[in-house]
């Protein structure tokens, strides 16, 4: 198995219109929570046909060729374990995920951009420890000023997240669509709530 499994997940729901398959690692955990590790049904059928995955759950619908009929997989498990990445790439998406898709000054969740806490004009660098998610309004208010000069304060200090921390953060943002056959595999390691 190659590393392509980490990058092939589709973030555009329109490409997963019909019958996406949840992709689990060999340890039965999703490879990714955000975006959720999903394949279009065609990829799942292809991987099953090539014996790269085991099918754990299926949709009721079938696909046919002249010689074969197969139920569409809804959950597949990789036969070979894919080691999770330990290093977290410094990307806009991962930064927003770390900051839970909300402005680190006012908690707004719309119209996000990013802001250098110590402005670049004042020697600030682009790093996990100096960049935060910010709404446009707060970003304009702060401009090239320090936090004190702008009158803004951070909800939490920026820091580099660990890979496992970011994966777990993604669990807080489930996709709009969760097939019933996926639920047991998405939160099976979550702590149960006592009543």
Biotite code that builds the C-alpha atoms (Angstrom):
import biotite.structure as struc

atoms = struc.array([
    struc.Atom([0.000, 0.000, 0.000], chain_id="A", res_id=1, res_name="UNK", atom_name="CA", element="C"),
    struc.Atom([1.220, 3.469, -0.707], chain_id="A", res_id=2, res_name="UNK", atom_name="CA", element="C"),
    struc.Atom([0.577, 6.802, 0.947], chain_id="A", res_id=3, res_name="UNK", atom_name="CA", element="C"),
    struc.Atom([-2.113, 7.757, -1.590], chain_id="A", res_id=4, res_name="UNK", atom_name="CA", element="C"),
    struc.Atom([-4.822, 6.715, 0.862], chain_id="A", res_id=5, res_name="UNK", atom_name="CA", element="C"),
    struc.Atom([-4.170, 9.859, 2.921], chain_id="A", res_id=6, res_name="UNK", atom_name="CA", element="C"),
    struc.Atom([-4.631, 12.266, 0.052], chain_id="A", res_id=7, res_name="UNK", atom_name="CA", element="C"),
    struc.Atom([-7.382, 10.699, -2.007], chain_id="A", res_id=8, res_name="UNK", atom_name="CA", element="C"),
    struc.Atom([-10.261, 11.592, 0.296], chain_id="A", res_id=9, res_name="UNK", atom_name="CA", element="C"),
    struc.Atom([-12.760, 13.906, -1.268], chain_id="A", res_id=10, res_name="UNK", atom_name="CA", element="C"),
    struc.Atom([-13.633, 17.169, 0.485], chain_id="A", res_id=11, res_name="UNK", atom_name="CA", element="C"),
    struc.Atom([-16.279, 18.149, -2.064], chain_id="A", res_id=12, res_name="UNK", atom_name="CA", element="C"),
    struc.Atom([-19.532, 16.399, -1.120], chain_id="A", res_id=13, res_name="UNK", atom_name="CA", element="C"),
    struc.Atom([-20.767, 16.696, -4.717], chain_id="A", res_id=14, res_name="UNK", atom_name="CA", element="C"),
    struc.Atom([-18.172, 14.109, -5.747], chain_id="A", res_id=15, res_name="UNK", atom_name="CA", element="C"),
    struc.Atom([-19.610, 11.677, -3.206], chain_id="A", res_id=16, res_name="UNK", atom_name="CA", element="C"),
    struc.Atom([-23.232, 12.098, -4.264], chain_id="A", res_id=17, res_name="UNK", atom_name="CA", element="C"),
    struc.Atom([-24.234, 8.480, -4.188], chain_id="A", res_id=18, res_name="UNK", atom_name="CA", element="C"),
    struc.Atom([-23.113, 5.699, -1.865], chain_id="A", res_id=19, res_name="UNK", atom_name="CA", element="C"),
    struc.Atom([-19.729, 6.814, -0.493], chain_id="A", res_id=20, res_name="UNK", atom_name="CA", element="C"),
    struc.Atom([-17.735, 4.205, 1.415], chain_id="A", res_id=21, res_name="UNK", atom_name="CA", element="C"),
    struc.Atom([-16.163, 4.875, 4.806], chain_id="A", res_id=22, res_name="UNK", atom_name="CA", element="C"),
    struc.Atom([-12.498, 3.832, 4.663], chain_id="A", res_id=23, res_name="UNK", atom_name="CA", element="C"),
    struc.Atom([-11.040, 2.326, 7.832], chain_id="A", res_id=24, res_name="UNK", atom_name="CA", element="C"),
    struc.Atom([-7.432, 1.527, 8.568], chain_id="A", res_id=25, res_name="UNK", atom_name="CA", element="C"),
    struc.Atom([-6.526, -2.078, 9.372], chain_id="A", res_id=26, res_name="UNK", atom_name="CA", element="C"),
    struc.Atom([-7.169, -1.252, 13.062], chain_id="A", res_id=27, res_name="UNK", atom_name="CA", element="C"),
    struc.Atom([-10.800, -0.363, 12.192], chain_id="A", res_id=28, res_name="UNK", atom_name="CA", element="C"),
    struc.Atom([-10.348, 3.365, 12.812], chain_id="A", res_id=29, res_name="UNK", atom_name="CA", element="C"),
    struc.Atom([-11.052, 5.945, 10.109], chain_id="A", res_id=30, res_name="UNK", atom_name="CA", element="C"),
    struc.Atom([-7.888, 7.146, 8.423], chain_id="A", res_id=31, res_name="UNK", atom_name="CA", element="C"),
    struc.Atom([-9.196, 10.681, 8.787], chain_id="A", res_id=32, res_name="UNK", atom_name="CA", element="C"),
    struc.Atom([-12.102, 12.329, 10.572], chain_id="A", res_id=33, res_name="UNK", atom_name="CA", element="C"),
    struc.Atom([-11.958, 15.709, 8.866], chain_id="A", res_id=34, res_name="UNK", atom_name="CA", element="C"),
    struc.Atom([-12.294, 15.285, 6.056], chain_id="A", res_id=35, res_name="UNK", atom_name="CA", element="C"),
    struc.Atom([-13.893, 11.964, 6.856], chain_id="A", res_id=36, res_name="UNK", atom_name="CA", element="C"),
    struc.Atom([-12.049, 9.185, 5.024], chain_id="A", res_id=37, res_name="UNK", atom_name="CA", element="C"),
    struc.Atom([-14.569, 8.461, 2.295], chain_id="A", res_id=38, res_name="UNK", atom_name="CA", element="C"),
    struc.Atom([-14.204, 7.027, -1.179], chain_id="A", res_id=39, res_name="UNK", atom_name="CA", element="C"),
    struc.Atom([-16.671, 7.243, -4.034], chain_id="A", res_id=40, res_name="UNK", atom_name="CA", element="C"),
    struc.Atom([-18.371, 3.871, -4.455], chain_id="A", res_id=41, res_name="UNK", atom_name="CA", element="C"),
    struc.Atom([-16.350, 3.218, -7.633], chain_id="A", res_id=42, res_name="UNK", atom_name="CA", element="C"),
    struc.Atom([-13.058, 3.410, -5.707], chain_id="A", res_id=43, res_name="UNK", atom_name="CA", element="C"),
    struc.Atom([-14.386, 1.099, -2.993], chain_id="A", res_id=44, res_name="UNK", atom_name="CA", element="C"),
    struc.Atom([-15.536, -1.479, -5.553], chain_id="A", res_id=45, res_name="UNK", atom_name="CA", element="C"),
    struc.Atom([-12.184, -1.254, -7.357], chain_id="A", res_id=46, res_name="UNK", atom_name="CA", element="C"),
    struc.Atom([-10.210, -1.719, -4.102], chain_id="A", res_id=47, res_name="UNK", atom_name="CA", element="C"),
    struc.Atom([-12.403, -4.698, -3.147], chain_id="A", res_id=48, res_name="UNK", atom_name="CA", element="C"),
    struc.Atom([-11.961, -6.233, -6.606], chain_id="A", res_id=49, res_name="UNK", atom_name="CA", element="C"),
    struc.Atom([-8.172, -5.813, -6.303], chain_id="A", res_id=50, res_name="UNK", atom_name="CA", element="C"),
    struc.Atom([-8.370, -7.399, -2.804], chain_id="A", res_id=51, res_name="UNK", atom_name="CA", element="C"),
    struc.Atom([-6.849, -4.356, -1.082], chain_id="A", res_id=52, res_name="UNK", atom_name="CA", element="C"),
    struc.Atom([-9.784, -4.008, 1.333], chain_id="A", res_id=53, res_name="UNK", atom_name="CA", element="C"),
    struc.Atom([-12.299, -6.151, 3.155], chain_id="A", res_id=54, res_name="UNK", atom_name="CA", element="C"),
    struc.Atom([-15.941, -5.119, 2.903], chain_id="A", res_id=55, res_name="UNK", atom_name="CA", element="C"),
    struc.Atom([-17.483, -4.723, 6.365], chain_id="A", res_id=56, res_name="UNK", atom_name="CA", element="C"),
    struc.Atom([-20.884, -3.264, 5.461], chain_id="A", res_id=57, res_name="UNK", atom_name="CA", element="C"),
    struc.Atom([-22.834, -2.786, 2.247], chain_id="A", res_id=58, res_name="UNK", atom_name="CA", element="C"),
    struc.Atom([-25.650, -0.720, 0.811], chain_id="A", res_id=59, res_name="UNK", atom_name="CA", element="C"),
    struc.Atom([-28.749, -2.493, -0.472], chain_id="A", res_id=60, res_name="UNK", atom_name="CA", element="C"),
    struc.Atom([-28.004, -1.344, -4.023], chain_id="A", res_id=61, res_name="UNK", atom_name="CA", element="C"),
    struc.Atom([-25.912, -3.402, -6.425], chain_id="A", res_id=62, res_name="UNK", atom_name="CA", element="C"),
    struc.Atom([-23.761, -2.654, -9.448], chain_id="A", res_id=63, res_name="UNK", atom_name="CA", element="C"),
    struc.Atom([-23.542, -5.056, -12.346], chain_id="A", res_id=64, res_name="UNK", atom_name="CA", element="C"),
    struc.Atom([-21.205, -5.899, -15.151], chain_id="A", res_id=65, res_name="UNK", atom_name="CA", element="C"),
    struc.Atom([-22.037, -8.471, -17.830], chain_id="A", res_id=66, res_name="UNK", atom_name="CA", element="C"),
    struc.Atom([-20.521, -11.221, -15.668], chain_id="A", res_id=67, res_name="UNK", atom_name="CA", element="C"),
    struc.Atom([-20.619, -9.948, -12.078], chain_id="A", res_id=68, res_name="UNK", atom_name="CA", element="C"),
    struc.Atom([-22.948, -8.400, -9.553], chain_id="A", res_id=69, res_name="UNK", atom_name="CA", element="C"),
    struc.Atom([-21.709, -6.764, -6.325], chain_id="A", res_id=70, res_name="UNK", atom_name="CA", element="C"),
    struc.Atom([-23.459, -4.912, -3.525], chain_id="A", res_id=71, res_name="UNK", atom_name="CA", element="C"),
    struc.Atom([-22.017, -1.430, -3.109], chain_id="A", res_id=72, res_name="UNK", atom_name="CA", element="C"),
    struc.Atom([-19.675, -1.273, -0.082], chain_id="A", res_id=73, res_name="UNK", atom_name="CA", element="C"),
    struc.Atom([-20.565, 1.255, 2.628], chain_id="A", res_id=74, res_name="UNK", atom_name="CA", element="C"),
    struc.Atom([-17.632, 0.441, 4.962], chain_id="A", res_id=75, res_name="UNK", atom_name="CA", element="C"),
    struc.Atom([-14.282, -0.982, 3.863], chain_id="A", res_id=76, res_name="UNK", atom_name="CA", element="C"),
    struc.Atom([-11.190, -1.880, 5.885], chain_id="A", res_id=77, res_name="UNK", atom_name="CA", element="C"),
    struc.Atom([-7.682, -1.703, 4.457], chain_id="A", res_id=78, res_name="UNK", atom_name="CA", element="C"),
    struc.Atom([-5.879, -5.031, 4.562], chain_id="A", res_id=79, res_name="UNK", atom_name="CA", element="C"),
    struc.Atom([-2.549, -3.315, 5.191], chain_id="A", res_id=80, res_name="UNK", atom_name="CA", element="C"),
    struc.Atom([-2.130, -0.869, 8.063], chain_id="A", res_id=81, res_name="UNK", atom_name="CA", element="C"),
    struc.Atom([-1.317, 2.696, 6.985], chain_id="A", res_id=82, res_name="UNK", atom_name="CA", element="C"),
    struc.Atom([0.814, 4.379, 9.619], chain_id="A", res_id=83, res_name="UNK", atom_name="CA", element="C"),
    struc.Atom([-0.694, 7.769, 10.543], chain_id="A", res_id=84, res_name="UNK", atom_name="CA", element="C"),
    struc.Atom([1.430, 10.785, 9.824], chain_id="A", res_id=85, res_name="UNK", atom_name="CA", element="C"),
    struc.Atom([3.127, 12.229, 12.896], chain_id="A", res_id=86, res_name="UNK", atom_name="CA", element="C"),
    struc.Atom([3.963, 15.609, 11.427], chain_id="A", res_id=87, res_name="UNK", atom_name="CA", element="C"),
    struc.Atom([1.138, 18.059, 10.938], chain_id="A", res_id=88, res_name="UNK", atom_name="CA", element="C"),
    struc.Atom([1.425, 20.127, 7.771], chain_id="A", res_id=89, res_name="UNK", atom_name="CA", element="C"),
    struc.Atom([1.108, 23.862, 8.333], chain_id="A", res_id=90, res_name="UNK", atom_name="CA", element="C"),
    struc.Atom([-1.816, 24.593, 6.012], chain_id="A", res_id=91, res_name="UNK", atom_name="CA", element="C"),
    struc.Atom([-4.737, 27.010, 6.120], chain_id="A", res_id=92, res_name="UNK", atom_name="CA", element="C"),
    struc.Atom([-7.145, 24.093, 6.526], chain_id="A", res_id=93, res_name="UNK", atom_name="CA", element="C"),
    struc.Atom([-5.207, 22.564, 9.449], chain_id="A", res_id=94, res_name="UNK", atom_name="CA", element="C"),
    struc.Atom([-4.887, 25.996, 11.077], chain_id="A", res_id=95, res_name="UNK", atom_name="CA", element="C"),
    struc.Atom([-8.662, 26.500, 10.881], chain_id="A", res_id=96, res_name="UNK", atom_name="CA", element="C"),
    struc.Atom([-9.200, 22.983, 12.229], chain_id="A", res_id=97, res_name="UNK", atom_name="CA", element="C"),
    struc.Atom([-6.834, 23.654, 15.153], chain_id="A", res_id=98, res_name="UNK", atom_name="CA", element="C"),
    struc.Atom([-8.787, 26.821, 15.927], chain_id="A", res_id=99, res_name="UNK", atom_name="CA", element="C"),
    struc.Atom([-12.114, 24.981, 15.517], chain_id="A", res_id=100, res_name="UNK", atom_name="CA", element="C"),
    struc.Atom([-13.154, 27.126, 12.550], chain_id="A", res_id=101, res_name="UNK", atom_name="CA", element="C"),
    struc.Atom([-13.696, 30.194, 14.723], chain_id="A", res_id=102, res_name="UNK", atom_name="CA", element="C"),
    struc.Atom([-12.048, 33.577, 15.143], chain_id="A", res_id=103, res_name="UNK", atom_name="CA", element="C"),
    struc.Atom([-9.517, 33.476, 17.960], chain_id="A", res_id=104, res_name="UNK", atom_name="CA", element="C"),
    struc.Atom([-10.417, 37.026, 18.940], chain_id="A", res_id=105, res_name="UNK", atom_name="CA", element="C"),
    struc.Atom([-14.242, 37.119, 18.915], chain_id="A", res_id=106, res_name="UNK", atom_name="CA", element="C"),
    struc.Atom([-15.320, 33.473, 18.357], chain_id="A", res_id=107, res_name="UNK", atom_name="CA", element="C"),
    struc.Atom([-17.168, 34.262, 15.089], chain_id="A", res_id=108, res_name="UNK", atom_name="CA", element="C"),
    struc.Atom([-17.272, 31.335, 12.688], chain_id="A", res_id=109, res_name="UNK", atom_name="CA", element="C"),
    struc.Atom([-17.928, 33.055, 9.362], chain_id="A", res_id=110, res_name="UNK", atom_name="CA", element="C"),
    struc.Atom([-15.702, 34.817, 6.853], chain_id="A", res_id=111, res_name="UNK", atom_name="CA", element="C"),
    struc.Atom([-12.444, 33.429, 8.276], chain_id="A", res_id=112, res_name="UNK", atom_name="CA", element="C"),
    struc.Atom([-8.972, 34.453, 7.276], chain_id="A", res_id=113, res_name="UNK", atom_name="CA", element="C"),
    struc.Atom([-5.754, 34.210, 9.246], chain_id="A", res_id=114, res_name="UNK", atom_name="CA", element="C"),
    struc.Atom([-3.812, 36.742, 11.272], chain_id="A", res_id=115, res_name="UNK", atom_name="CA", element="C"),
    struc.Atom([-0.216, 37.049, 12.434], chain_id="A", res_id=116, res_name="UNK", atom_name="CA", element="C"),
    struc.Atom([-0.334, 37.705, 16.203], chain_id="A", res_id=117, res_name="UNK", atom_name="CA", element="C"),
    struc.Atom([2.989, 39.526, 15.959], chain_id="A", res_id=118, res_name="UNK", atom_name="CA", element="C"),
    struc.Atom([2.566, 41.270, 12.592], chain_id="A", res_id=119, res_name="UNK", atom_name="CA", element="C"),
    struc.Atom([5.044, 40.459, 9.854], chain_id="A", res_id=120, res_name="UNK", atom_name="CA", element="C"),
    struc.Atom([5.716, 44.202, 9.596], chain_id="A", res_id=121, res_name="UNK", atom_name="CA", element="C"),
    struc.Atom([7.053, 43.940, 13.173], chain_id="A", res_id=122, res_name="UNK", atom_name="CA", element="C"),
    struc.Atom([9.181, 40.858, 12.541], chain_id="A", res_id=123, res_name="UNK", atom_name="CA", element="C"),
    struc.Atom([6.524, 38.202, 13.158], chain_id="A", res_id=124, res_name="UNK", atom_name="CA", element="C"),
    struc.Atom([6.963, 34.932, 11.292], chain_id="A", res_id=125, res_name="UNK", atom_name="CA", element="C"),
    struc.Atom([4.451, 32.620, 9.667], chain_id="A", res_id=126, res_name="UNK", atom_name="CA", element="C"),
    struc.Atom([4.351, 29.683, 12.086], chain_id="A", res_id=127, res_name="UNK", atom_name="CA", element="C"),
    struc.Atom([1.931, 27.662, 14.193], chain_id="A", res_id=128, res_name="UNK", atom_name="CA", element="C"),
    struc.Atom([2.910, 29.765, 17.209], chain_id="A", res_id=129, res_name="UNK", atom_name="CA", element="C"),
    struc.Atom([2.217, 33.128, 15.544], chain_id="A", res_id=130, res_name="UNK", atom_name="CA", element="C"),
    struc.Atom([-0.768, 32.602, 13.209], chain_id="A", res_id=131, res_name="UNK", atom_name="CA", element="C"),
    struc.Atom([-4.417, 32.261, 14.232], chain_id="A", res_id=132, res_name="UNK", atom_name="CA", element="C"),
    struc.Atom([-7.794, 32.050, 12.533], chain_id="A", res_id=133, res_name="UNK", atom_name="CA", element="C"),
    struc.Atom([-9.481, 35.461, 12.515], chain_id="A", res_id=134, res_name="UNK", atom_name="CA", element="C"),
    struc.Atom([-12.656, 36.859, 11.041], chain_id="A", res_id=135, res_name="UNK", atom_name="CA", element="C"),
    struc.Atom([-12.217, 39.671, 8.530], chain_id="A", res_id=136, res_name="UNK", atom_name="CA", element="C"),
    struc.Atom([-13.588, 42.259, 10.959], chain_id="A", res_id=137, res_name="UNK", atom_name="CA", element="C"),
    struc.Atom([-11.053, 41.425, 13.710], chain_id="A", res_id=138, res_name="UNK", atom_name="CA", element="C"),
    struc.Atom([-8.235, 41.061, 11.203], chain_id="A", res_id=139, res_name="UNK", atom_name="CA", element="C"),
    struc.Atom([-8.924, 44.550, 9.837], chain_id="A", res_id=140, res_name="UNK", atom_name="CA", element="C"),
    struc.Atom([-9.221, 45.962, 13.350], chain_id="A", res_id=141, res_name="UNK", atom_name="CA", element="C"),
    struc.Atom([-5.869, 44.518, 14.367], chain_id="A", res_id=142, res_name="UNK", atom_name="CA", element="C"),
    struc.Atom([-4.008, 45.323, 11.145], chain_id="A", res_id=143, res_name="UNK", atom_name="CA", element="C"),
    struc.Atom([-0.282, 45.718, 11.839], chain_id="A", res_id=144, res_name="UNK", atom_name="CA", element="C"),
    struc.Atom([-0.817, 46.574, 15.502], chain_id="A", res_id=145, res_name="UNK", atom_name="CA", element="C"),
    struc.Atom([0.103, 44.537, 18.549], chain_id="A", res_id=146, res_name="UNK", atom_name="CA", element="C"),
    struc.Atom([-2.634, 42.861, 20.572], chain_id="A", res_id=147, res_name="UNK", atom_name="CA", element="C"),
    struc.Atom([-2.374, 45.601, 23.202], chain_id="A", res_id=148, res_name="UNK", atom_name="CA", element="C"),
    struc.Atom([-2.587, 48.417, 20.654], chain_id="A", res_id=149, res_name="UNK", atom_name="CA", element="C"),
    struc.Atom([-5.607, 46.847, 18.946], chain_id="A", res_id=150, res_name="UNK", atom_name="CA", element="C"),
    struc.Atom([-7.439, 46.100, 22.195], chain_id="A", res_id=151, res_name="UNK", atom_name="CA", element="C"),
    struc.Atom([-7.903, 42.456, 21.157], chain_id="A", res_id=152, res_name="UNK", atom_name="CA", element="C"),
    struc.Atom([-7.026, 39.375, 23.146], chain_id="A", res_id=153, res_name="UNK", atom_name="CA", element="C"),
    struc.Atom([-6.622, 35.761, 22.127], chain_id="A", res_id=154, res_name="UNK", atom_name="CA", element="C"),
    struc.Atom([-9.044, 33.063, 23.291], chain_id="A", res_id=155, res_name="UNK", atom_name="CA", element="C"),
    struc.Atom([-6.073, 30.682, 23.608], chain_id="A", res_id=156, res_name="UNK", atom_name="CA", element="C"),
    struc.Atom([-2.382, 30.950, 22.763], chain_id="A", res_id=157, res_name="UNK", atom_name="CA", element="C"),
    struc.Atom([-1.464, 29.595, 19.325], chain_id="A", res_id=158, res_name="UNK", atom_name="CA", element="C"),
    struc.Atom([0.666, 26.466, 19.270], chain_id="A", res_id=159, res_name="UNK", atom_name="CA", element="C"),
    struc.Atom([1.579, 23.608, 16.987], chain_id="A", res_id=160, res_name="UNK", atom_name="CA", element="C"),
    struc.Atom([-0.964, 20.786, 17.335], chain_id="A", res_id=161, res_name="UNK", atom_name="CA", element="C"),
    struc.Atom([-0.004, 17.142, 17.446], chain_id="A", res_id=162, res_name="UNK", atom_name="CA", element="C"),
    struc.Atom([-1.237, 14.840, 14.679], chain_id="A", res_id=163, res_name="UNK", atom_name="CA", element="C"),
    struc.Atom([-3.464, 12.828, 17.024], chain_id="A", res_id=164, res_name="UNK", atom_name="CA", element="C"),
    struc.Atom([-4.857, 16.030, 18.545], chain_id="A", res_id=165, res_name="UNK", atom_name="CA", element="C"),
    struc.Atom([-5.788, 17.345, 15.091], chain_id="A", res_id=166, res_name="UNK", atom_name="CA", element="C"),
    struc.Atom([-7.377, 14.003, 14.108], chain_id="A", res_id=167, res_name="UNK", atom_name="CA", element="C"),
    struc.Atom([-9.455, 14.080, 17.284], chain_id="A", res_id=168, res_name="UNK", atom_name="CA", element="C"),
    struc.Atom([-10.390, 17.717, 16.645], chain_id="A", res_id=169, res_name="UNK", atom_name="CA", element="C"),
    struc.Atom([-11.840, 16.637, 13.310], chain_id="A", res_id=170, res_name="UNK", atom_name="CA", element="C"),
    struc.Atom([-14.267, 14.355, 15.141], chain_id="A", res_id=171, res_name="UNK", atom_name="CA", element="C"),
    struc.Atom([-16.069, 17.477, 16.398], chain_id="A", res_id=172, res_name="UNK", atom_name="CA", element="C"),
    struc.Atom([-17.121, 18.329, 12.837], chain_id="A", res_id=173, res_name="UNK", atom_name="CA", element="C"),
    struc.Atom([-19.102, 15.413, 11.431], chain_id="A", res_id=174, res_name="UNK", atom_name="CA", element="C"),
    struc.Atom([-20.138, 15.674, 7.795], chain_id="A", res_id=175, res_name="UNK", atom_name="CA", element="C"),
    struc.Atom([-23.723, 16.494, 6.875], chain_id="A", res_id=176, res_name="UNK", atom_name="CA", element="C"),
    struc.Atom([-24.354, 12.895, 5.897], chain_id="A", res_id=177, res_name="UNK", atom_name="CA", element="C"),
    struc.Atom([-23.541, 9.864, 8.049], chain_id="A", res_id=178, res_name="UNK", atom_name="CA", element="C"),
    struc.Atom([-24.770, 6.506, 6.824], chain_id="A", res_id=179, res_name="UNK", atom_name="CA", element="C"),
    struc.Atom([-26.117, 4.264, 9.587], chain_id="A", res_id=180, res_name="UNK", atom_name="CA", element="C"),
    struc.Atom([-23.480, 1.603, 8.868], chain_id="A", res_id=181, res_name="UNK", atom_name="CA", element="C"),
    struc.Atom([-20.674, 4.084, 9.661], chain_id="A", res_id=182, res_name="UNK", atom_name="CA", element="C"),
    struc.Atom([-21.693, 5.172, 13.144], chain_id="A", res_id=183, res_name="UNK", atom_name="CA", element="C"),
    struc.Atom([-20.227, 2.198, 15.024], chain_id="A", res_id=184, res_name="UNK", atom_name="CA", element="C"),
    struc.Atom([-16.836, 2.838, 13.446], chain_id="A", res_id=185, res_name="UNK", atom_name="CA", element="C"),
    struc.Atom([-16.634, 6.606, 13.877], chain_id="A", res_id=186, res_name="UNK", atom_name="CA", element="C"),
    struc.Atom([-16.864, 6.965, 17.631], chain_id="A", res_id=187, res_name="UNK", atom_name="CA", element="C"),
    struc.Atom([-16.095, 3.509, 18.961], chain_id="A", res_id=188, res_name="UNK", atom_name="CA", element="C"),
    struc.Atom([-13.081, 4.779, 20.927], chain_id="A", res_id=189, res_name="UNK", atom_name="CA", element="C"),
    struc.Atom([-14.917, 7.742, 22.437], chain_id="A", res_id=190, res_name="UNK", atom_name="CA", element="C"),
    struc.Atom([-15.537, 7.768, 26.163], chain_id="A", res_id=191, res_name="UNK", atom_name="CA", element="C"),
    struc.Atom([-19.082, 6.718, 27.000], chain_id="A", res_id=192, res_name="UNK", atom_name="CA", element="C"),
    struc.Atom([-21.283, 9.197, 28.819], chain_id="A", res_id=193, res_name="UNK", atom_name="CA", element="C"),
    struc.Atom([-22.626, 7.933, 32.163], chain_id="A", res_id=194, res_name="UNK", atom_name="CA", element="C"),
    struc.Atom([-26.220, 8.853, 32.934], chain_id="A", res_id=195, res_name="UNK", atom_name="CA", element="C"),
])
